[in-house]
Amino acid sequence: MINKQEFGDIIKELREEQGISQRQFAIKLNITPTYLSKIERGEFPPPSEEVIKKMADLLNYDINDLLAYADKVDSELLAIIQSSPQKYAGLLRKWAKKDGG
């Protein structure tokens, strides 16, 4: 599990690598610069799934990886698993064992 400070560090690092100011990024995300600043400093937990997906898109970063850093799972994936839990849970467990998880 990654803590909220590490999530903020990742966002800040990716944002700075892209040369995007905190203000520009916040505007593109439709959040306030103050809120983004507090996320990056670890004062606030990661934002909603929707905002994280937007962040990933703007930063050209894998959505599932960024959601995982926020201790979240894509709601679409959860819906798929919930549609047939025995089938998908078994499959995921089998893959996890294969990968040493």
Long-range contacts (C-beta under 8 A, 24 or more apart in sequence): 1-71, 2-68, 2-69, 2-70, 2-71, 3-42, 4-39, 4-42, 4-44, 4-45, 4-46, 5-41, 5-42, 6-42, 6-69, 7-39, 7-42, 7-45, 7-46, 7-69, 7-70, 8-39, 8-40, 8-41, 8-42, 9-40, 9-42, 10-66, 10-69, 11-36, 11-39, 11-40, 11-55, 11-59, 12-40, 14-59, 14-61, 15-40, 15-59, 18-58, 18-59, 18-60, 20-58, 25-58, 28-54, 28-58, 29-54, 29-55, 29-58, 45-70, 46-70, 46-71, 46-72, 49-74, 49-75
